Amino acid sequence: MKLSADAENLRATLAVQIRGLSAESVHLDELQKMATLLAPIVAAGISADEVQHVINVLMEQYRVVMGDGYGVVNKATFNPWIEGRRESVDRVRSSAYAELLLERGWSGAVIETLDRQTDRILDLTGDPQKSGAWARRGIAIGEVQSGKTATYISLLAKAIDYGYKIIIVIGGHTEDLRRQTQTRLDSDLTGIDSAYLADNISHNEMAQIGIGKIDKHLPTSINVLTTTQADFSTANKRAGKVALGAGTPTLFVVKKNHRVLDNLAQYLRAMPGDGDQPPLLLIDDEADWASINTSSEDEVTAVNAAIRKLLACSNRNSYVGITATPFANIFINDEIEKDLFPRDFIQVLESPSNYQGVAEYFTSASHPALVEDVSDTLSVLPYSHRSTVRLKALPLSIRKAIASFYIGTAIRRFRDGGARASSMLINVSRFKAVQARVHRLVDELIAEMNAAIMGEFGLPEGARRSALTDLLFDTYSEFFPDADVTWLSLREELVGVAEEMRTQLINGDTKVTRDKWLAQTPRRVRDADALLPTVYVGGDVLARGLTLDGLQVSYYARRAAAADTLLQMGRWFGYRPGYEDLVRLWIDPETSELFRW
């Protein structure tokens, strides 16, 4: 039905109104209200049927959401299926995960929201029981450090419960990120510490963690072919023993590296090739990073081509990209069927009310967490510095930031009655050589500060303080004037903090040493080590995807030209239960304004 002149006038007017909303989506009822209001003004002679046809045209043109307003769905390819299967499926893995979140202190309301959200995404992801060839492509968007991993773990647990057999999680572009993802999935999805699998130790109670302690049958009902110690390799002895696509699902947590992905694709081609192949679900974490084909279709970039090969290993496959910055993903050529354009759905993830993101910190310049003073660092390490720059001493602002980390950690211990994971990050250079020099200076300062605390805070207050303990007192007075801990009580807590405070350099040069330590250290020792207050020094490895538990103080003197890079560097976004008032961020005012913009 061709639009009349009046109908076309209404369509054009409504289109302007939709664009003016600057929203991710428009509710159907909102569109109908606008049409009813504007039709008598701009299209006086139009009939009710024509108004409805205009609405239908706009729904198709702009993919206006009919649901809850949190996503964009291609109605032509979406066939709801979960509602009809929910009562017949035993959701043991997803129920165990919900129970685990309750044990961790998640509120019931947040868990219920997560349940509804991941039901919706799984519905869009596709029914693994559907016969015949099919492929789904979608993306889920969540804020930086807002709990996207928790969301896709809930999604994966349900996917396994409902019948997906091959689960691939691309867990980041570095081994640190992949291992972090593997560790989280060990606890929350499989229930077994994969370090034991790396040592060819079979499932047992000692290896059971997370959901494995809630339901001891879960670890034995999934194959895991990657570990915290090693990415996927066809040389893995366990790989040859797995019957791909049989009754037991198989999980792979792999790095976003084209060689690893190509090797996995070659391995998966051994799956049955006739008829319905095992349903495959691929989660692409940080989907905007390296997954996009930035070349021509004749010369597809390596990672993009490898992901396409992985999906092609099953004629029943679904791709779900996960990202906080989807700017590149939505510009993929939607006419190339094999590419990763989210042609079936785009889902926006809700963040719980206690999430602290851009809006929390940067609504105004007066947020108490912001310390917009890094000029002394930028005077010696300007944004355009070279790798050969020499830093002879730590600028005062970094020294103050480290002192605030000591104070904040001590306040937390006083409140909590014991140690909790506590960390600080320093990100002032992209060069590993400069990061190493900064780390050395930070390490020296911490050694001196620990010695000063141990030597002086055992004496009665009133004895003469050194410059370093003066710095601690001045920092307490300046940055925590309303703290619920007196200085005398804090002195006692600081002694315990000083006994444990340490630093760690996180970059490519330290990877081998860190990998060796992780491989040789028992889990109980790793768990205890995670509670030690740590100042992390690094650059780009700290800037995307990596989560630092208990991150309390951030010192950030970097500049990013692209909005997605800028947002991803905000590792301080997230959840700070019980210590929101102790978070401090040292940042350049101009960079702060970029976040605010």
C-alpha positions as CSV (number, residue, x, y, z in Angstrom):
1,M,0.0,0.0,0.0
2,K,1.5,3.2,-1.2
3,L,1.4,6.2,1.2
4,S,-0.8,9.1,0.2
5,A,0.5,12.6,0.3
6,D,-1.1,13.2,3.8
7,A,0.2,9.8,5.1
8,E,3.7,10.6,3.8
9,N,3.6,14.0,5.5
10,L,2.7,12.2,8.8
11,R,5.4,9.7,8.3
12,A,8.0,12.3,7.8
13,T,6.9,14.4,10.8
14,L,6.9,11.3,13.1
15,A,10.4,10.3,11.8
16,V,11.7,13.7,12.9
17,Q,10.1,13.3,16.3
18,I,11.6,9.8,16.7
19,R,15.1,11.1,15.8
20,G,14.6,14.0,18.2
21,L,14.1,11.7,21.1
22,S,17.7,10.5,21.0
23,A,16.7,7.2,22.5
24,E,17.8,3.7,21.9
25,S,14.2,2.7,21.1
26,V,10.6,3.9,21.1
27,H,7.7,2.2,22.7
28,L,4.8,1.2,20.4
29,D,2.3,3.0,22.6
30,E,4.4,6.1,22.6
31,L,4.5,6.1,18.8
32,Q,0.8,5.6,18.6
33,K,0.2,8.6,20.9
34,M,2.4,10.8,18.8
35,A,0.6,9.7,15.6
36,T,-2.8,10.4,17.2
37,L,-1.7,13.9,18.3
38,L,0.0,14.9,15.1
39,A,-2.4,13.4,12.5
40,P,-5.1,16.1,12.8
41,I,-2.4,18.8,12.5
42,V,-0.2,17.6,9.6
43,A,-2.6,15.2,7.8
44,A,-6.2,16.3,8.4
45,G,-7.7,14.1,5.7
46,I,-6.0,10.8,6.8
47,S,-8.1,7.8,7.9
48,A,-7.5,5.6,11.0
49,D,-6.3,2.7,8.7
50,E,-3.8,5.0,7.0
51,V,-2.5,6.2,10.4
52,Q,-1.9,2.5,11.4
53,H,-0.2,1.8,8.2
54,V,2.2,4.8,8.8
55,I,2.9,3.3,12.2
56,N,3.7,-0.1,10.6
57,V,6.0,1.5,8.1
58,L,7.9,3.3,10.9
59,M,8.1,0.2,12.9
60,E,9.7,-1.6,10.0
61,Q,12.0,1.4,9.1
62,Y,13.2,2.1,12.7
63,R,12.6,-1.4,14.2
64,V,10.6,0.2,17.0
65,V,10.4,-2.1,20.0
66,M,7.1,-3.7,20.9
67,G,8.4,-5.2,24.1
68,D,9.8,-3.6,27.3
69,G,11.8,-0.8,25.5
70,Y,15.3,-2.2,26.3
71,G,16.1,-3.5,22.9
72,V,15.7,-3.7,19.2
73,V,14.4,-6.9,17.7
74,N,14.1,-8.1,14.1
75,K,10.5,-9.3,14.2
76,A,10.9,-11.0,10.8
77,T,13.3,-13.5,12.3
78,F,12.2,-13.8,15.9
79,N,10.0,-16.7,17.1
80,P,9.5,-16.7,20.8
81,W,10.1,-20.2,22.3
82,I,11.1,-20.0,26.0
83,E,7.6,-19.5,27.4
84,G,6.4,-22.7,25.9
85,R,9.4,-24.7,27.2
86,R,9.9,-23.2,30.7
87,E,7.8,-25.7,32.6
88,S,9.3,-28.8,31.0
89,V,13.0,-27.9,31.5
90,D,14.9,-28.7,34.7
91,R,17.0,-25.5,35.1
92,V,19.5,-27.0,37.5
93,R,22.6,-25.0,36.5
94,S,20.8,-21.6,36.3
95,S,19.1,-22.3,39.6
96,A,22.4,-23.1,41.3
97,Y,23.9,-19.9,39.9
98,A,21.0,-17.8,41.3
99,E,21.6,-19.5,44.7
100,L,25.3,-18.7,44.4
101,L,24.5,-15.0,43.8
102,L,22.2,-15.0,46.9
103,E,25.1,-16.4,48.9
104,R,27.3,-13.6,47.7
105,G,24.9,-11.0,49.0
106,W,23.0,-10.1,45.8
107,S,19.5,-8.9,46.5
108,G,16.5,-11.0,45.5
109,A,15.2,-8.1,43.4
110,V,18.4,-7.8,41.4
111,I,18.5,-11.6,40.8
112,E,14.9,-11.6,39.6
113,T,15.7,-8.8,37.2
114,L,18.7,-10.7,35.9
115,D,16.5,-13.8,35.5
116,R,14.0,-11.9,33.4
117,Q,16.7,-10.2,31.4
118,T,18.6,-13.4,30.5
119,D,15.3,-15.2,29.7
120,R,14.7,-12.4,27.2
121,I,18.2,-12.7,25.7
122,L,18.1,-16.5,25.5
123,D,14.7,-16.2,23.8
124,L,16.3,-14.0,21.2
125,T,19.4,-16.2,21.0
126,G,17.4,-19.1,19.5
127,D,15.9,-22.5,20.4
128,P,18.6,-25.1,20.5
129,Q,15.9,-27.8,19.9
130,K,14.9,-26.2,16.6
131,S,15.7,-28.6,13.8
132,G,17.2,-27.6,10.4
133,A,19.9,-25.0,9.7
134,W,19.6,-21.7,11.5
135,A,21.9,-18.8,12.6
136,R,21.3,-16.0,15.0
137,R,23.3,-12.8,15.4
138,G,22.8,-10.3,18.2
139,I,24.6,-8.1,20.7
140,A,24.1,-7.2,24.4
141,I,25.2,-3.7,25.6
142,G,26.0,-2.9,29.2
143,E,27.9,-0.2,31.0
144,V,31.6,-0.5,31.8
145,Q,32.1,-2.8,34.8
146,S,28.4,-3.0,35.3
147,G,28.1,-6.8,35.6
148,K,28.0,-7.9,31.9
149,T,29.9,-11.1,32.8
150,A,27.3,-12.0,35.5
151,T,24.7,-11.5,32.8
152,Y,26.2,-13.7,30.2
153,I,27.1,-16.4,32.8
154,S,23.4,-16.5,33.7
155,L,22.6,-16.7,29.9
156,L,25.1,-19.6,29.5
157,A,23.7,-21.5,32.5
158,K,20.2,-21.3,30.9
159,A,21.6,-22.1,27.5
160,I,23.0,-25.3,28.9
161,D,19.9,-26.1,30.8
162,Y,17.8,-25.7,27.6
163,G,20.1,-27.8,25.4
164,Y,23.0,-25.9,23.8
165,K,25.9,-28.4,23.4
166,I,28.9,-26.4,22.3
167,I,29.6,-23.2,24.3
168,I,32.5,-20.9,23.2
169,V,33.4,-17.9,25.2
170,I,36.0,-15.5,23.7
171,G,37.3,-14.1,26.9
172,G,39.4,-11.2,25.9
173,H,42.4,-10.4,23.7
174,T,45.1,-11.1,26.4
175,E,45.9,-14.2,28.4
176,D,45.2,-12.1,31.6
177,L,41.6,-11.4,30.4
178,R,41.1,-15.0,29.2
179,R,42.3,-16.4,32.5
180,Q,40.1,-14.0,34.5
181,T,37.1,-15.2,32.4
182,Q,38.0,-18.8,32.9
183,T,38.4,-18.4,36.6
184,R,34.9,-16.8,36.8
185,L,33.3,-19.5,34.7
186,D,35.0,-22.2,36.7
187,S,33.2,-21.0,39.8
188,D,29.9,-19.7,38.4
189,L,29.2,-22.0,35.4
190,T,31.1,-25.3,35.6
191,G,31.6,-25.6,39.4
192,I,35.1,-27.1,39.1
193,D,38.6,-25.5,39.5
194,S,40.0,-26.0,36.0
195,A,43.6,-26.0,37.5
196,Y,42.9,-29.5,38.6
197,L,41.9,-30.5,35.0
198,A,45.2,-29.1,33.8
199,D,46.9,-31.5,36.1
200,N,44.6,-34.4,34.8
201,I,43.0,-34.7,38.2
202,S,39.5,-36.0,37.8
203,H,36.4,-34.3,39.4
204,N,36.4,-34.6,43.1
205,E,35.2,-32.7,46.1
206,M,38.5,-30.9,46.5
207,A,38.2,-29.4,43.0
208,Q,34.5,-28.3,43.4
209,I,34.0,-24.6,43.8
210,G,31.1,-22.1,43.4
211,I,28.0,-23.8,42.0
212,G,29.8,-27.2,42.3
213,K,29.4,-26.9,46.1
214,I,25.7,-26.1,45.7
215,D,25.1,-29.1,43.4
216,K,27.9,-31.7,43.3
217,H,26.5,-33.2,40.1
218,L,27.1,-30.1,38.0
219,P,30.9,-30.4,37.6
220,T,30.5,-33.9,36.1
221,S,27.8,-32.8,33.6
222,I,30.0,-30.6,31.5
223,N,33.2,-31.0,29.5
224,V,35.8,-28.2,30.0
225,L,38.6,-28.1,27.5
226,T,40.4,-25.0,28.6
227,T,41.9,-24.2,32.0
228,T,43.2,-21.3,34.0
229,Q,46.6,-22.5,33.1
230,A,46.2,-23.0,29.3
231,D,44.2,-21.8,26.4
232,F,42.7,-24.3,23.9
233,S,45.2,-26.7,22.3
234,T,44.6,-29.8,20.2
235,A,47.5,-31.3,22.0
236,N,45.4,-31.4,25.2
237,K,45.0,-35.1,26.1
238,R,41.5,-34.5,27.3
239,A,40.4,-33.1,24.0
240,G,40.6,-36.5,22.3
241,K,38.3,-38.1,24.9
242,V,35.4,-35.7,24.4
243,A,32.5,-36.7,22.2
244,L,31.5,-33.4,20.8
245,G,27.8,-32.7,20.6
246,A,26.8,-35.8,22.6
247,G,24.6,-35.6,25.7
248,T,27.2,-33.6,27.7
249,P,27.8,-30.0,26.8
250,T,31.4,-28.8,26.2
251,L,32.9,-25.4,27.2
252,F,35.8,-23.6,25.6
253,V,37.1,-20.3,27.0
254,V,39.6,-18.9,24.5
255,K,41.6,-15.8,23.7
256,K,40.7,-13.5,20.9
257,N,43.7,-14.6,18.8
258,H,43.1,-15.8,15.3
259,R,45.5,-18.8,15.7
260,V,43.7,-20.1,18.7
261,L,40.4,-19.6,17.1
262,D,41.5,-21.3,13.9
263,N,42.8,-24.3,15.9
264,L,39.5,-24.5,17.7
265,A,37.5,-24.3,14.4
266,Q,39.7,-27.1,13.0
267,Y,39.0,-29.3,16.1
268,L,35.2,-28.6,16.0
269,R,34.9,-29.7,12.4
270,A,35.1,-33.2,13.7
271,M,31.5,-32.8,14.9
272,P,28.8,-34.9,13.0
273,G,28.3,-33.3,9.6
274,D,25.0,-34.8,8.5
275,G,21.6,-33.5,9.5
276,D,21.2,-31.4,12.6
277,Q,24.6,-30.5,14.1
278,P,25.0,-29.8,17.8
279,P,23.7,-26.3,18.6
280,L,26.6,-23.9,19.2
281,L,26.5,-20.6,21.2
282,L,29.4,-18.2,20.9
283,I,29.8,-15.4,23.4
284,D,32.2,-12.7,22.1
285,D,33.2,-10.6,25.1
286,E,34.5,-7.1,24.2
287,A,32.9,-7.6,20.8
288,D,34.0,-4.2,19.6
289,W,37.7,-5.2,20.0
290,A,39.3,-6.9,17.0
291,S,36.1,-8.8,16.0
292,I,35.2,-6.2,13.3
293,N,36.3,-6.8,9.8
294,T,38.1,-3.5,9.1
295,S,39.3,-4.7,5.7
296,S,37.4,-5.6,2.5
297,E,35.3,-8.7,2.1
298,D,37.9,-10.0,-0.2
299,E,40.6,-9.7,2.5
300,V,38.7,-10.3,5.8
301,T,40.7,-9.5,8.9
302,A,42.1,-12.6,10.7
303,V,40.0,-12.6,13.9
304,N,36.8,-11.8,12.1
305,A,37.4,-14.6,9.6
306,A,38.2,-17.0,12.5
307,I,35.0,-16.2,14.3
308,R,33.0,-16.8,11.1
309,K,34.8,-20.2,10.8
310,L,33.9,-21.1,14.4
311,L,30.2,-20.3,13.8
312,A,30.2,-22.3,10.5
313,C,31.3,-25.5,12.5
314,S,27.6,-26.0,13.3
315,N,24.6,-25.5,11.0
316,R,22.7,-24.4,14.2
317,N,24.7,-21.5,15.7
318,S,24.1,-18.3,17.6
319,Y,26.5,-15.4,18.1
320,V,26.0,-12.9,21.0
321,G,28.5,-10.0,21.2
322,I,29.0,-8.4,24.6
323,T,30.2,-4.8,24.9
324,A,29.9,-1.5,26.6
325,T,30.9,0.4,23.5
326,P,29.0,-0.9,20.4
327,F,29.9,2.0,18.1
328,A,31.8,-0.2,15.6
329,N,29.5,-3.2,15.7
330,I,26.4,-1.4,14.5
331,F,28.3,-0.2,11.4
332,I,29.1,-3.7,10.2
333,N,27.8,-4.2,6.7
334,D,24.4,-5.8,7.3
335,E,24.2,-7.1,3.7
336,I,27.0,-9.6,4.3
337,E,25.3,-12.7,5.6
338,K,28.4,-14.4,7.1
339,D,29.5,-11.3,9.0
340,L,28.7,-10.4,12.6
341,F,26.2,-7.6,12.2
342,P,23.5,-7.9,15.0
343,R,20.8,-8.5,12.5
344,D,18.4,-10.3,14.9
345,F,18.6,-8.3,18.1
346,I,20.3,-5.6,20.1
347,Q,19.6,-5.8,23.8
348,V,20.5,-3.2,26.4
349,L,21.3,-4.6,29.8
350,E,20.0,-3.0,32.9
351,S,22.3,-2.0,35.7
352,P,21.3,-2.4,39.3
353,S,20.7,0.8,41.2
354,N,24.0,0.5,43.2
355,Y,26.0,0.7,40.0
356,Q,28.4,3.6,39.9
357,G,29.1,4.7,36.4
358,V,29.7,7.7,34.3
359,A,26.5,9.4,35.5
360,E,27.5,8.8,39.1
361,Y,31.0,10.3,38.9
362,F,30.8,12.9,36.2
363,T,27.4,14.5,36.5
364,S,29.3,17.5,38.0
365,A,32.8,18.4,38.8
366,S,32.1,18.4,42.6
367,H,31.8,14.6,43.2
368,P,33.8,13.8,46.3
369,A,35.6,10.9,44.6
370,L,37.2,13.2,42.0
371,V,40.6,14.7,42.6
372,E,41.3,16.6,39.5
373,D,45.0,17.2,40.1
374,V,47.5,15.3,38.1
375,S,49.4,18.3,36.7
376,D,52.7,17.4,38.4
377,T,52.6,14.0,36.7
378,L,51.7,15.4,33.3
379,S,54.6,17.9,33.6
380,V,57.1,15.0,33.6
381,L,55.0,12.4,31.7
382,P,52.9,14.4,29.2
383,Y,50.4,12.6,27.1
384,S,52.9,12.6,24.2
385,H,55.9,11.4,26.1
386,R,58.4,8.9,24.7
387,S,59.4,5.5,26.1
388,T,62.8,6.8,27.0
389,V,61.5,9.4,29.4
390,R,63.3,9.3,32.8
391,L,61.2,9.7,36.0
392,K,63.5,10.4,38.9
393,A,60.9,10.6,41.7
394,L,57.2,10.1,42.1
395,P,55.2,13.3,41.8
396,L,53.4,14.4,45.0
397,S,50.0,13.7,43.6
398,I,50.8,10.0,43.1
399,R,52.3,9.9,46.6
400,K,49.0,11.4,48.0
401,A,47.0,8.9,46.0
402,I,49.0,6.0,47.5
403,A,48.6,7.5,51.0
404,S,44.8,7.7,50.4
405,F,44.8,4.0,49.5
406,Y,46.5,3.1,52.8
407,I,43.9,5.2,54.7
408,G,40.9,3.9,52.8
409,T,42.0,0.3,53.2
410,A,42.5,0.8,57.0
411,I,39.0,2.4,57.3
412,R,37.5,-0.5,55.4
413,R,39.2,-3.0,57.8
414,F,37.9,-1.1,60.8
415,R,34.4,-1.2,59.4
416,D,34.4,-4.8,58.2
417,G,36.4,-6.2,61.1
418,G,38.8,-7.9,58.8
419,A,40.5,-7.9,55.4
420,R,38.7,-7.6,52.1
421,A,40.0,-7.5,48.6
422,S,41.5,-4.0,48.2
423,S,43.3,-2.5,45.2
424,M,44.6,0.6,43.5
425,L,45.6,1.2,39.9
426,I,48.1,3.6,38.4
427,N,47.9,4.1,34.7
428,V,50.1,6.9,33.5
429,S,51.8,5.5,30.3
430,R,51.3,3.1,27.5
431,F,55.0,2.2,27.4
432,K,56.1,-0.8,29.3
433,A,59.5,0.6,30.0
434,V,57.9,3.7,31.7
435,Q,55.5,1.5,33.6
436,A,58.4,-0.5,35.0
437,R,60.1,2.7,36.2
438,V,57.0,4.0,37.8
439,H,56.5,0.6,39.4
440,R,60.0,0.6,40.8
441,L,59.4,4.1,42.4
442,V,56.1,3.0,43.8
443,D,57.6,-0.1,45.2
444,E,60.3,1.9,46.9
445,L,57.8,4.4,48.4
446,I,55.6,1.5,49.8
447,A,58.7,-0.1,51.4
448,E,59.5,3.2,53.0
449,M,56.0,3.9,54.1
450,N,55.5,0.4,55.5
451,A,58.7,0.8,57.5
452,A,57.6,4.2,58.8
453,I,54.2,2.9,59.9
454,M,55.7,-0.2,61.6
455,G,58.3,1.9,63.3
456,E,56.3,4.9,64.4
457,F,52.7,3.8,65.0
458,G,53.7,1.5,67.8
459,L,54.7,4.6,69.7
460,P,52.2,6.8,71.6
461,E,50.5,9.6,69.6
462,G,52.3,12.8,70.1
463,A,55.8,11.4,69.3
464,R,57.3,13.2,66.4
465,R,56.1,12.0,63.0
466,S,58.3,11.5,59.9
467,A,57.4,13.1,56.6
468,L,55.7,9.9,55.4
469,T,53.5,9.4,58.4
470,D,52.8,13.2,58.2
471,L,51.6,12.5,54.7
472,L,49.2,9.8,55.9
473,F,47.8,12.1,58.6
474,D,47.4,15.0,56.2
475,T,45.7,12.8,53.6
476,Y,43.3,11.5,56.3
477,S,42.5,15.1,57.2
478,E,42.1,16.3,53.7
479,F,40.3,13.5,51.9
480,F,38.4,11.7,54.7
481,P,37.3,14.5,57.1
482,D,34.0,12.8,57.8
483,A,35.3,9.2,58.2
484,D,33.7,7.1,60.9
485,V,37.2,6.2,62.3
486,T,39.3,8.3,64.6
487,W,43.0,8.8,63.8
488,L,44.0,6.8,66.9
489,S,42.0,3.8,65.8
490,L,43.2,4.2,62.2
491,R,46.9,4.1,63.4
492,E,46.3,0.6,64.7
493,E,44.7,-0.6,61.5
494,L,47.5,0.9,59.4
495,V,50.0,-1.4,61.1
496,G,48.1,-4.4,59.8
497,V,47.8,-2.8,56.3
498,A,51.6,-2.1,56.3
499,E,52.4,-5.7,57.0
500,E,50.6,-6.8,53.8
501,M,50.8,-3.8,51.3
502,R,52.5,-4.7,48.1
503,T,52.8,-3.7,44.4
504,Q,52.4,-5.6,41.1
505,L,53.4,-4.6,37.6
506,I,50.8,-5.8,35.1
507,N,51.9,-5.8,31.4
508,G,53.2,-8.1,28.8
509,D,56.7,-8.2,30.3
510,T,55.5,-9.8,33.5
511,K,53.1,-12.3,32.0
512,V,55.4,-15.3,32.1
513,T,56.2,-14.8,35.8
514,R,52.6,-14.3,36.7
515,D,51.6,-17.4,34.6
516,K,54.2,-19.5,36.4
517,W,53.1,-18.4,39.8
518,L,49.4,-19.2,39.0
519,A,50.3,-22.6,37.7
520,Q,52.4,-23.5,40.7
521,T,50.3,-22.0,43.5
522,P,47.5,-24.0,45.3
523,R,44.1,-22.4,45.2
524,R,44.0,-21.7,49.0
525,V,47.2,-19.7,48.7
526,R,45.8,-17.8,45.7
527,D,42.6,-17.0,47.6
528,A,44.6,-15.7,50.6
529,D,46.9,-13.7,48.3
530,A,43.8,-12.0,46.7
531,L,43.1,-10.4,50.1
532,L,46.4,-8.5,50.2
533,P,46.1,-4.8,49.5
534,T,47.8,-4.2,46.2
535,V,48.9,-1.3,44.0
536,Y,48.7,-2.3,40.4
537,V,50.9,-0.4,37.9
538,G,50.3,-0.9,34.2
539,G,48.9,0.6,31.0
540,D,46.7,-0.9,28.3
541,V,46.4,-4.3,29.9
542,L,44.7,-2.5,32.9
543,A,42.6,-0.5,30.6
544,R,40.1,-2.9,29.0
545,G,38.2,-5.8,30.4
546,L,40.4,-6.5,33.4
547,T,38.6,-6.3,36.8
548,L,40.5,-5.4,39.9
549,D,38.7,-6.7,43.0
550,G,38.0,-4.1,45.6
551,L,39.3,-1.2,43.4
552,Q,39.3,1.8,45.7
553,V,41.8,4.3,44.3
554,S,42.6,5.1,40.7
555,Y,45.3,7.3,39.4
556,Y,44.7,7.9,35.7
557,A,46.8,10.3,33.6
558,R,46.1,9.1,30.1
559,R,44.3,10.6,27.1
560,A,42.2,8.6,24.6
561,A,41.2,9.9,21.2
562,A,38.2,7.6,20.8
563,A,35.1,7.5,23.0
564,D,35.1,3.7,23.3
565,T,38.7,3.6,24.4
566,L,38.0,6.4,26.9
567,L,35.0,4.6,28.5
568,Q,36.8,1.2,28.6
569,M,39.7,2.7,30.6
570,G,37.3,3.6,33.4
571,R,38.1,0.6,35.5
572,W,36.8,2.5,38.5
573,F,33.2,2.1,37.3
574,G,31.3,-0.7,39.0
575,Y,30.1,-1.6,42.5
576,R,31.7,-0.5,45.8
577,P,29.4,-1.9,48.5
578,G,30.2,-0.5,51.9
579,Y,33.0,1.7,50.7
580,E,31.5,4.1,48.1
581,D,32.7,7.0,50.2
582,L,36.3,5.8,50.1
583,V,36.7,5.7,46.3
584,R,39.1,8.3,45.0
585,L,40.0,9.1,41.4
586,W,42.9,11.3,40.4
587,I,42.3,12.6,36.9
588,D,43.1,15.5,34.6
589,P,40.2,18.1,34.5
590,E,40.2,18.0,30.7
591,T,39.9,14.2,30.7
592,S,37.2,14.4,33.3
593,E,35.3,16.7,31.1
594,L,35.5,14.2,28.2
595,F,33.9,11.6,30.4
596,R,31.3,14.1,31.5
597,W,30.6,14.9,27.8
